[in-house]
Structure formats: structure tokens, C-alpha cells
Amino acid sequence: MVEYSLDYRVEANGQDISALLKGENSQITITDEAGYKSDKLSITLSDAGFTLPDAGAELAVYMGYKDNLRLMGKYVVDEVAINFPPDSLTISANAAPFDESKFGLTPLQSQKSRSFPAGTISDLVATIANDHGLVAAVAPSLVQVALPHIDQLDESDMNVLTRIAKDHDAIAKANGGKLLFVERGEGKNIRGQQMPTITLTKNQVTSGSVKLSQREAYKSVTAIFRDTAASADIEVTAGTGDPVYRLKCMYNDMAAATTAVQKQLKAFARGKATLSLSLPFTPDLVAESRLILKQFRTGIDGEWSVTKATHTMTASGGVTSVEGEAVV
């Protein structure tokens, strides 16, 4: 018989330490974010004087129901805070970019100078992934996107990937032995498959809010590509009117420049409606998954992309908090 009480398990370097963590005042929180921020883990518990975890220790976290726990992620401890009174500990960790733990900053964050020849997004991600012993995982729609010559000057590999990702409305993130480069807000995993869509009605939500911003956003986006046949730099624009946002990258051809301006304009449109919800523990809600809201009201009902999902468990139960953007 399946037991439907909420539960979690934490393994430190492969050893189950759950019994040490669980108590009346304990709390475990996982924050899963779309974009460039690392996913995070926070564990707060009463300080019973047990041995503190080392910085760099790897924590594997499972959450769900007692007979059906699911792996939520692997995290590397980077800080332990000792609080008093009352005596308590807060363990903070970031998502593990590698299969095995690394102490301190990862090599992906080390600054260096070099150049990458003109090629594709797949070429760039593969080169950097190979340098760090990671597996390159690029969304199918981005594999063949052309890139110009890229200079890396006193800049980390992760920062190079992040700025290229921003130009293509994509996300670059290292996690679990993979170097991911995926489209932002498309609701797809790295294999190009649609992620689960969760439908919620108003009576399933504990609390929430939607903000409809009227601030003036960029109305058009411009990029430049090099027309080698004509020996000229040509502008491509998506949208009309001012203010204009200009992409700094020089593109190899019209197709690449057109794709870039269209994606950036779409990214600006996404931020006009934002969502915040709190509901009972729902582990299927993760960053980049899709939400369908029904029976709320005009302006809220419809499709949303999850930008941040926070899952919290305490002795009294579990809560999921979600932030999202309207799908345009």
C-alpha cells in the first residue's frame, strides 16, 4: 500500500543523513530557476552539535511522498551559518555543475583570454564543455545557429556562454555533468521534447498575484550582419518604432540576424505580465515548465512559463511557490 505522507531524503556524498536533519524546526527548500542563476538548496535545522558538513560536500535531495521520492537535484555545499539563540544551522548549497563535487569556484568561473573562430552555437558549447569534462547538450533548434568570431578577454567561460545566450533568448547552465544551452521560455527539455504542462484552477491555489506592467518596453530590435558578397554591413530590424534596442553581436548572415532580433523582441514582450503563486507541494512544477490557468479571470487565464519554482518542506507539510511570465 502506497503511503501518501510527504517526505524527503538527503544524501551527503552517498550517505543518507536524513535522520540527522529532520526535526520539529527543520526546513528544506529547493529553488529551481530558469536563466543564468544556479539552482539552490537551503536546509535549516536545530543545532544538536553534530559534525558540520564540509564545503564542497555533495548533497543529493529527494522529495515527494514516502514511498515515491524523486531526485530533485544534486548540490554542492558552499556555506554553513551557525545561528543563536535559539541554536540552529543553515546549510546553503548550489546546484552541482559536475558529476563529482568541486571545492570553491569551478573552472567555468575562472577568467581567461582566448578567441573562438566563427562557427555555430554547437561548436562553442562543445569546445567549452570538452575543456571542463562536461557533456554538451544544445537544444536542436540552436545547434546550427551561426556565430561570428568571438573574443574572450579576461572573461570566464560561463560568462561567454551567458552573453551569447542572452543574444539568442536562450539559457546557458552547467548542471549534473552537462553544459546546457536551451531556448528560454519554450517549455522544452534539452531533447526538444515538450515539458509537462500543469493545469491549475483558482481553488487549487493558496494565494497569488499577477502584475500587468504598462512600462514602456523596446518597440523594435536591430542587428547587423556582414554581407560578404557586397562587402557591406546590413541592418535587420524586428518591430517598429522607438525605443530601439541594438544587439551588439555581428552576425554572419541575414537568417542569423533575423532570428536574433525576433527572439529578443519576444523576450521583451514576455516581461509585461508576471505571475506569483503559492500552492500545496507540487514537485512537477519546475523552471521552464508550462502552466495553464483556468477559472481565474480575464488577464490571468491562459498559458504561463515558469521562471522560478521553490519547493519547501517542514514538519507540518510542503509548499510550492511559483513565479512565471505570460507566454507570448
N, C-alpha and C positions, 0 to 999 in steps of 0.2 A: 504494500500500500504506500503510495507517494505521500510524503509529509509536506504540507504547503506553508510551513512557517519560514519566514525569511532567515537567511543565514549567510555567513561569509567564511572564507578560509584565506589565510595569508601564509605564504611560504617564503622563508628567508634563506637564500642560497640553497633551495631544495628541501629545507626542513620546515615542517608545519609548526608555526608559532602561534596559531590562532588562540589556544587556551590562555596564553600569556596576555593577549590583547583584549579579550572580551571581559567586560565588567559593566557595572551599573552606569558608570560615567564615560564609557568608551564611545568613540565616534570614528567612523572611517568614511572618507569622502574621496571620490574619484571625479576629476574634471577632465572631460574629453572635449577638445577644441578643434574646430576647423581652422585652417590657416596656418600661421607660422609658429604659433606658440606651442611649447611642449605640453603634452598631456601630464596631469599632475595627480599625485596621491598625497593625502594628509590623514594621519592617524593620531587621535588624541586619546589618552588613557590615564588612569590613576597611576602615579609613580610608586610602585611597590618595591623599588630598589633593585630591579633586575638589570642584567647587563645591557648597556645601551648598544644599539646596532651600529656597526662601523659605517662611516661614509664610504659609499661605493658598493655597499651590500645590495644585492638584487632581491626585490620583493615581487613575487607573483601573487596577484589578487584575484580571487574567485568570488562572485556574488550570485545571489539568486535564492532558490528555495532549497531546503535542507537536503533533499535527495536529487537536486538538479542544479548544481552550481555551474556557472560558466566563467571561463577565463576573461577577465576584464582588461588585463594588460600586465606588462612587466615594467617595474620601475626601479630606478637607482636612487638610494638614499643620498641626499646631499646636505641635510640639516636635521639636527635634533635640538629642540628647545626644551629646557627644564623650567617649569613654572611653579611658583609657590607664593603664598598659600592659596588654595589648597594644593597639595603636591600633585603635579601632573606632568606628562610628557607630550610633546607634539613632534611626530616624525614626519618630515617632508621629503618627497621624492619626485623625480621627474621620469617621464617615460624613457625606457632603456632603448637607445638607438641601435645598440649592438646585441648580438645573441648572448654575449657574456658581459658582465659588468665592467665598467671602466672607472677609475678613480678620477675625481675632479672633472675638468673640462675635457670634452672629447676632441680628437684631432680635427674633426669637422669644424671646430670653432677656432682653430689656430690660424692666425693671419699669415699670408704668404703672397708672393708676387709671381705671376706667370701669365701666359696667354693661351687661349684656345682658338684653333683655326675655325673658319666658317664651317658649319655642318648642320646638324639637327639637334633638337632637344634630346633625343635619344642618345646621340653621341656624347653630349655634355654630361648627362646624368650617368651614363655608363663609365665614362672616364673617372669621374669623382667617386662613384661607387666602388670601382676597382681599386682606387687609391686607399680606400678605407676598409676593404674586405666586406663590403655590403653587396647585396643583390639589387641591381637597378630594376625598378618597377614603374614604368611610364604608361599612363593611360593611352589606349590605342589611338584616340583622336589627336594625341600630341606627339606621337612617335616621330612622324616625318615633318614636323614643323621646322622650317629652316631658321637658322640663327646666323648672324654675321660673326666676324672675328670679335672675340671678347677678351678684354684685358682685365686681369685680376691684379690690382695694385694694393699691397698691404691690406688684404681683404680675406676673410675666411671663406672656405669652400661653401659653407652653408649660406653665407651672405650672398655669394654669387648666384646660387640657385634661387634664393629668395627674391632677388631683384629681377631675375629672368621670369620667375613665376608670376610676379606682380604684373609684368608687361603682358602676360598671356592669360590673366584672370585664372591662375592656377595656384596650386598649393605644393610646396616642397617640404618634405618632412622625413626625418630618419626615425625608424621605429622597428623594433624587433628583428634586426638584421637586414632590413630593407631600406633602400633610399627611394621614397615615393615621390612621384611628380604627377599630380592628378588635376583634373578640371575642378574648379571651385563652384559649389552650388548646383552641381548637375545631378546629385543623388546617385552617383555610380561608384562602384568599387574599382580597384586597380585593374580588374579584368574587363572593365567596360560594362559589367552587369549592373542592372538597377538594384539599388539597395532597398530593403524593406520599407514600405510606406505604412505609417501608423495613422489610423483614423481616430480622432477624438471628438466627443461631443461635450457640451458645456458642463453636464453633470458629472463628467469624469475628471474634471479639473478642480483642484482645491482653490487656487487663486491664479490671477494672471492680469496682464495688461498688454495693450497694443499701442504703439506710438506711430502716428502718421505724420511724418516730417514734411513741412512746407518750405524748408530751407532751399535756397537756390543751388542746384547742382550744376555740374558741367552739362551744357546742352550739345556739345559736339567734341569729338576727339580726332586729332590729326596725327598721322605718322608719315615718315619719309622712307621711300625705298630707292635704291640705286638702279637706274635703267642703264645697264652696261652698253646696250646697243646704241643708245642716244647719248651716252656719256653725260647723263644729267640726273639730278636728284628730283624725284617726283613726289608730290604730296597726295595723300589719300585721306579722306575725311568721312567719318560716320556721324550722323546727326546734323543739325543746323543751328546756327545762332551762337551767341556769346552767353557765358564764358566758354572759351575753348581750352581743352586740355591737350598738351602736346607730349606724345611719347618720345622718350629720349633715344631709344634704340633705332639704329639704321637697319632697315630690312632688305633682304636680298631680292625680293620681287614683289609685284603688286598683290599676289594672293596672300603672302605672309603679312604684309602691311594691312590689308583689308580685314583679315581675320583678327589681327591685334586691336584695331580701332573698334571693331564691332563688339569684341569681348569687353574692352574697357568701358564702353558706353553702357553695356548691360550691367557691369559691376556697379557703376554709379547709380543706375536705376534701382538696383536691389536694395540699397540702403535707405530708401524713402519710407518703408514700412517695417518696423521691427516688433518682435514678439517676445514676451516673457511669461512663462507658465510654471506652475508648481503642481505636482500630482503625485499620487502614490507610486512607490518604486516600480519603474518600468525600464528594465535593462535593455530592451530593444531600441530605445531612443539613444542614438549616438550621433556625433558630429557628422554632417553631410547626409543623414537620413532625411526622409520627407515626412511631413505632417499634413494630413488633410483635416481641417477643422470644419465641423458641421454644427448647425443649430446654435451658433453664437449670435451674429448679426452681420448686416452688410458692412463690408470693410474689414471683417475678420474671417468670415467663412472663406475657405479656399485652400490653396496649396502653399506650404511654407517649407523652407530649407533650414534644418537645424544647424546653427553655427556653434553652439556650446551646449553640452549636456553634463549635468552634475548629479551624481548618484551618492546619496548619503544614507548610512545605516547606523542606528543606535540601538540600545537595548529595547527601546519602545517601538521600533519599526523602521521603515525605509521611505525615503522621499526622493523623487527625481525632479530637478529643476531644469528648464529648457529655455534657451534663447534662440531666436530664429529671424530670418528675413523672408519677406514675401517673394515667391517665385515669379519672375517676370519673363 
